[in-house]
Amino acid sequence: MISPNYDSISTVNELLRKIRIKESQLKIAQESDMVNVVTALQTQLLELEDQLSDSPDLELQALMSLLDD
């Protein structure tokens, strides 16, 4: 029971870390007027945010695991 929840939390944490990195890179690119880089980073950021929204609801999973016990 603990392993699937841990894996989900780990995946979400990794996605959040990647999003923070992309946001930092985006800010630098915007400040440097790097238009093509900004566009690419915005696309990558949207993809990461989509992955995050597709991840399962951790609270619901935790509640369901309690019911299984």
Residue pairs with C-beta under 8 A, 6 or more apart in sequence:
1 65
1 68
1 69
4 61
4 65
5 58
5 61
5 62
5 65
8 55
8 56
8 58
8 61
9 58
11 55
12 52
12 55
12 58
15 48
15 51
15 52
15 55
16 52
18 48
19 45
19 48
19 49
19 52
22 41
22 44
22 45
22 48
23 45
25 41
26 38
26 41
26 42
26 45
29 37
29 38
29 41
30 38
